[in-house]
Amino acid sequence: MSFSPSVQMASLFTYLLFLLAIFFISPGVSLTLKRGFYRKTCPSAEAIVMSTVKAALASDPGIPAALIRLHFHDCFVRGCDASILLDSTLSNRAEKESMGNKGVQGFQVIDEAKAKIEAQCPNTVSCSDILAFAARDSVTLAGGLHYGVPSGRRDGRVSFAAEVTQNLPDAFFNVTQLKQTFARKGLSMEEMVTLSGAHSIGDSHCSSFSKRLYSFDKTSAQDPSMDPSYARLLKGKCPRPLNTRSGPDPLVPFDPVTPNRLDNNYYKNLRSSKGLLASDQVLWNSTLTRKFVKENVNHPSAWAAKFAAAMVHMGSIDVVTGKQGEIRKNCRVVN
């Protein structure tokens, strides 16, 4: 699809407005982060991360979705401090062990990038910045979106599994619950809809949505808001009964049309009643958010600009900077 110069200029203007909102208006955004933070201390850091993500993508097309999700799940629990990367200890279950982080992947990519950077610039680049760079590079590789990531984060020293479900949105949240969850992190309702577009890539376990197919509520076994043909397709992939404790829990792509391309097709699916999770489809079903979905369907380049800006904003949630936290030598353990 091609766009006229006027549409391209409008998209650029939208992007500039969002950047202004991020750096000068939005509450809770750390002004201590800056682009090019490692320009003098480790100039190769961002290039190393990009090359590592590219290499991983060559063997696994699901890597971009995994790394974007990893960054999101990190930032929503204790802020963007790489707490999700910490392993459990004998006395503590870390975030990655929570059921709320079931299926979260990409840890090995961060480990590899960290090892390469440590070899060149010891004790310099934080795991949380590497994760932010990797998520940005995933957006670039999967969606062709290029944007700068302010850095200067430091790594937290604490990770508790019990905190995960208290902070992450649930697959069956309604719009009000989603709005409240994102608002607690300083993100607007439009940013919530914008960031949900990450579900144009990646997949979900059947257990996250099978209730919509077989036991939706007391009056309807199947979610009436789901397209019947799409429901039949999903039932073929997620047969009943589904006992995830003793049996397999298959994966289904969020977007069956362009599963590895970060684009606005996610919103087209919602309009066609083909949102995979209940928390996806409610964005179209609710009058509070439908207008944003429509805008993202009709203006893909504007959505792309908003998505980039929202990723930058999300990456600043409750960051640890300055003399706080630490620069982990190994992303899995505190120093």
C-alpha positions, 0 to 999 in steps of 0.5 A: 500500500502506498501513501500520498505525500500529504499522508506521509507528512501527517504521519511525521507530524503525528510522530513529532507530537507524540515525541513531544508528549513523551519527553516534555508532557507525560508524567512519570517519564524519566528525563535522565535517559538519553539517546546515545548514552553509550556513545563514548563508553561502549559505542558498539553496544547497540550494533552488537544487540542488533546483530545478535537479534538478527542472528536469532531471527534467522533461525526462529521467526518468533524471536521479535514477538518474544523480545517485545513481550519480554520487554513489556512484561519486564516494564510492567513489573517493578519498571524497566529494570530487567527484573524479569531476567533474574533466575530464581534462588533457593529462597525466592521464586523470580518473576520468570517462574510466574504463570503470568510469564508462561511461555515468555522467551528470548532470554538466551538472546539477551544472554548472548548480547550481554556476553558479547558486550561484556567482552568489549565493554565490561561493567558498562551496559545494563541488562535493562538497556540491552532488553530495550534495544533488543525490543526496538530492534525486533520492532525494526526487523518485524515491522520496518519501524526505526526509532531511537531508544533513550538509555541509561537504565540500571538493573534492579536487584529484586524479582518476585513471582508473586508480583507478576499477576498483580501488574500484568493485564489478564487475557480476559480483562475488559476495557475498564480493567485494561485502562486501569492497568495501563494508567497505573504505569502512566500510559493512556488508553490510546497508548494501550490500544496502540501497544496492543498492536504488538499482537499482530505477531507472536502466538498464544497458548490455547489455555489463554482463550479456550474459555471463549470457545467452550465455556464462555458464560452461563448463557453461551458456550461460545463467545458470541462476539467471535466470528463463527468461522474463526471459532471453528478454526480455533477449535480445530487447533484447540480441541476440547477437553483441554487439560494443560496440567497433564496434556499439551497446550498448543500455540496459535498465532494472534494473526493468521494472515501475517503472523510474523509481520508487525503491522496494523492487520491486528486491528483489521482482525478485531473489526472482523471479530477475529481477535484471539484473546478476549482482551483483544476483541474488547478493544473493538467491542467497547465504544471507549476504544473502537475509535482508536481501532478504526484510526489504526485500521485506516491510517497504518503509517500513523499507527506505526509512528504512535507505536514507536512513540508508545514503546519509548514511553513504556520503556521509561516506566519506573526506570532505575538510573544514576547510582541506583541499582547496578550493572549486572555482569550476568543478566540472570543473577545480581552481582 
